[in-house]
């Protein structure tokens, strides 16, 4: 994508997280699709090949959402059902949105 978390937050807000990666010593490449992963390397669609000791394919966690249960119905995994704009389906008349692991895309 064009920025970290761009799907959930939008490119502008997602870009605000980029300095966190730099501060942690991570080289962040956006807009660089991966073409292949092989032992010790990652090949990008551009043809660039990067050395890699470790490749992280996906990130996720169980949401800590039990505190929401009295107010909003939770899915079996603790997430909230959302629509394509991340609006919580159980609260259609309220301005409630959910992001990240709390709102896995399921529409």
WOMORA-V761315 format. One record per backbone hydrogen bond with DSSP energy under -0.5 kcal/mol. CO is the residue of the C=O (numbers start at 1). NH is the residue of the N-H. E is the energy in kcal/mol with one decimal. If there is no record, write none. Layout:
co: [CO,CO]
nh: [NH,NH]
e: [E,E]
//
This chain:
co: [1,3,5,5,6,10,11,12,13,14,15,17,17,18,18,19,20,21,22,26,27,28,33,36,38,40,41,42,42,43,43,44,48,50,55,63,65,65,66,68,68,75,79,81,83,86,87,88,89,91,94,95,96,99,100,101,102]
nh: [31,6,9,10,10,14,15,16,16,17,18,20,21,21,22,23,24,26,25,28,29,30,45,43,41,52,38,44,50,35,36,47,44,42,57,65,68,69,69,71,72,78,75,89,86,98,83,91,92,94,96,97,88,102,103,104,80]
e: [-2.7,-1.6,-3.2,-0.5,-1.9,-2.7,-2.1,-0.6,-1.1,-1.7,-1.3,-1.4,-0.9,-0.8,-1.6,-2.5,-1.2,-2.8,-1.8,-0.8,-0.5,-0.6,-2.9,-2.9,-2.5,-1.9,-2.5,-0.5,-3.2,-3.0,-1.9,-2.0,-3.3,-2.5,-0.7,-1.4,-2.5,-0.6,-1.1,-2.3,-3.0,-2.1,-3.4,-2.5,-2.3,-2.2,-1.8,-1.6,-0.7,-1.7,-2.1,-0.5,-2.5,-1.2,-1.9,-0.5,-3.1]
//
